[in-house]
């Protein structure tokens, strides 16, 4: 698309305003303008090309380990796609489709006690998620309410606080740590990944259920995605460090509501570790675009497949 200097400056101004609003002293953004030109603009160009090719609403999946910045990247893409390409864009997080605390409590009793903790495949309301994605992509669009999940209370908000979508989107940015994840060979499940699995899943009931969920139910959801993007960590050890930053941000926003301490975060991440490590290993086979993140939490490379 043709772009004037004035229109680019307007886009840049919105982008910088968003960066400053979301930047914190413990999590600063580096080389903001360079990041825009080297990574975010080329990324949106690829999304736009896919939209033009499909000639209909598309779903862009964005995945990455905890703390990689999926939500931030998703919102930046939203700004560019709407400002530069004039495409109605909405952002959806798989986190908002977690089952309620009550539903997970029931699942912990009938399946395995580890399902009380939100996050892994099996703890999302896939029926509600599929309904939302299909309705948003459908030709005959009607307004729809999307659920919202409050992590500080570990539960879904009441329906009167759900987000109402009144305009049909052209781009749906669908982000989440396990978006597009694939199941493992059953033999890979035998060896415990960490102390959590070793002590709490001796009979492999939890691991097998999570794996089966990915193999069957989640696969059908992920097949709806038109373009898959992955935020790749330099090493798994950074997942814990960056997840701590997320909790600090949550503490600021939650106004005194319950948040996790360092020990709880470390234990929490163990629930995700198996699938996360597999995604890091398989990312080049699964995703269309990979954004490499360096040790400073900054994008330092982009790969197209």
N, C-alpha and C positions, 0 to 999 in steps of 0.2 A: 504493500500500500504506500502511496505517496505521502510523505511527511514533511511538513514545513519546520523551520527552526523554532517558530513560536509554539507549535503543537508539541514538539519534543521538550521544550523548556517547561511547558505546562505539565507534561507527564513527569518529568524529572522533579518538579516541585512537589507533586503529590507523593511521589516515591520517597523523597527525602523527608517529607513531613511524617510519613508513616514510620520511617526508620527512627526518627528522633522520638516519636511518641512511644515506641516499643523498646528503645534502647535503655539499658540500665547500667549502673556503674560496675556491676559484677558480670555483665554480659554485653559488652560494647560491640557495635558493628564496625568492621574494618573495610576501608576502600569502597565505600558505598557506591560512588559513581562508576568506578571501574567494574564493580560487580554487576551493575545494571547493564553496562555495554557489553561486557565479555560473556555473561551467563544468562541473565534474565531476559534480555531482548532476543537473543538467538533461540532461547527456549520457547518463548511465546511465538516466534516466527514458525517454529515446528508445529506448535499446537494449531496455529492459524491454517497452516498448510493441510493438516489433517482434517480440520473443519471444512475447508473448501473442497477437499476430496470427497468427504462423506456427504456433504450437502444436507446435513441434519445435525441435531443436537448430539454432541459427543461427551463422553466421560473421560476425564484425564485422571488417572490414578497416580497418587504420590505416596511413596512408602519410604521408610527409613527407621532405624532404631530409635528408641526413646531419647528425646533430647536433641535430635539432629536438626530440628528447626522446620519440620514439615508444615506446621501451621503458619509460620512466618513466610516461608516460601510460597505457600498457597495464596496468602493474602497479597503478596507482591505480584504474583501472576494475575490475580483478579484485577488489580489496579491497571496493569499494562493492557490486558485483554479488553477491558472496558474503555480505557482512555485512548489507546492507540488504534485498536481494531473495531471499536464500537460494538463489541459482542457482549450481550447480557450474560453475566457470569455469576454463578453461585458457588459457595464453598460448603462442602459437607464433610464432616469427620465421622469415621466409623465409631469413634468413641461415644458419640451421641446416641448410638444405637445399642449400647450395652443393655443387657437385661436389667431389670430393677433389682434392688437389693433383696427383695422378697423372692423373686424368681431364682436368683443365684443361691439363696439360702436353701430353697427347695432342691435345686440341682446338686448342691453339696451333700444333701441327704440321700438322694436317689442314685447319683452317679459317683461322685468322689468329693471329699471335703475341700480339695484344692480349687474347685470351681466356685467357691465362695468369693475368691479374689478375681476381680474383673480383669479382662485383658486378653486372655488366650482364646483361640477359636473354640466356640462353644458357649462363650459368655455374651454373645451378641444376639439381638433379636433379628434374625435373618429374614423372617417373614415381613417385618416392618421395613427393613432396609430394601429388600427387593421391590416391595410395593412403591416405596418412595422413588427409587431410581427409574423404574418403568414408567411411573406417572410423569416424572420430570422429562423423560425422553420422548414420551408419547406425542403423537401429532395433535390429538384433541386435548390440549392442556387446560386444566382447571386449577384454581388455587389449591394449595396443599400446605398442611402444617407439618413441620419437621421436628422431631423430638430434640430435647436438649438434656444433657447429662451434667450434673454438678459433681465434680470429683472431690470437692471439699466435704460433701456429705455422702459421697459414694452411692448416689442414687439418681434416678431419672427425675427431672422436674415435672410438676403437674402440667396437664395439657394447656392450661390457660397461660403458661409461660413458654410454650413451643413457638418456633419461628414460622411465620406465615410467608409463603412464597406466592406472590400474585402475578408475576410475569414469567412467561416461559423462558427458560435459560437456553442459550446457544452452547455454552460451555459449563459442564458440571465438574468442578475440581473435587475429587473424592480422595481424601487423605487419611492415612492410618498406618500404624507400625507394621501390620501384617497384610496390608493390601497387596494382592497378587501373590502371596506366599503359596508355596507348593508343599505337598506332603512328602514325608521321608519314606525310604524303604523300611519295612518293619524291622529288619535286622539292625538298623541304626538306632532303634529305640531301646535296645537291650541295655547298653551301657549308660548309667546315669550321667547326666550332663553336669550336675552340681549337687551340693549337699541337700538341697530341697528335694530333688528327685530321689536321691539315695535314701533319705529318711522318711519321706512322705508318700512315695509311690513305688514301694518295693515290688508290687505285683503288676506294675506297668499299666494299671487301669486308666489313670489320668492321661499318660502319654499316648496310649492307644486311642482314647476318645478324641483328644485334640487332633491327632493325626488323621483319624477317620473323618472328622469334621472338615478338615482342609481338603481331603481327597474327594469328598462328595458335595456337601452343602455349600461350602465357601467357593469352591471351584466354579459353580454355576453363577455365583454373584460376580466373581472376578472376570468371567468371560464377557461381561457386559462392557468392560473397559476398552476404550479405543486407543489410548496412548498411555504407556506406563513409564513412570519416572522414579528413579531410586536415588536417595541421598545416602551415600556410602561413607561410613565412619572409617578413620585410618586404622583403628584397632578397637576391639570390643571393650577394652578397659575404659575408653572414653564415654561409653554409654552411661556408666555410673556417675561420672563427673558431671556430664551434661544433664542427666536426670535430676541431679541435685540443684542445678540452676533453675530447672523448671519448677521445682518445689519452692524455691525462694520467690519466684515470680508469683506462684499461687498464694503464698503467704501474704504478699503485698495486696493482692486482689481479693482474697477471701475474707479479710477483715476479722481475723480472730477465729475463723472456723478451723476445724481439725485438719492438720496436714501431717505428712509422714516425717519422722526423724531419719537420720542417716542409716541406722540399722534397718529400719522398716523399708527404706528405699532399696537397700542392697538385697534384702529378701524378696521384695516385690519384683525386682528385675530378674531374679532367678526363674520366675514363672515364664518369662519371655525368652530366656537365653537360648533354648534349643532352636526355636523357630528363627530367631534373629540371626544366630550364627549360620544357619542353613541358607538364609536369604542373602547374607553377605557373600557366601561361597557361590551361590547360584545366580547372582544378580545379572551377570552378563548374558545368561541364557533366558532370563525371564523378562527383563526390562528393555524398553526401546531407547531410553536415555538415562545415563548415570551422571549424577553430580558428585564429584569427589570432594570431601570435606577434610580440611587439614586439622592439625592439632590445636590451632587457635579458633576452631569452630567457624572457619571461613571456607567458602567454596573456592577451590583452587584448580578445578578442571571440569570439563564437560565432555562426555563421550556419547556418540550416537551409534546405534546398532540397527 
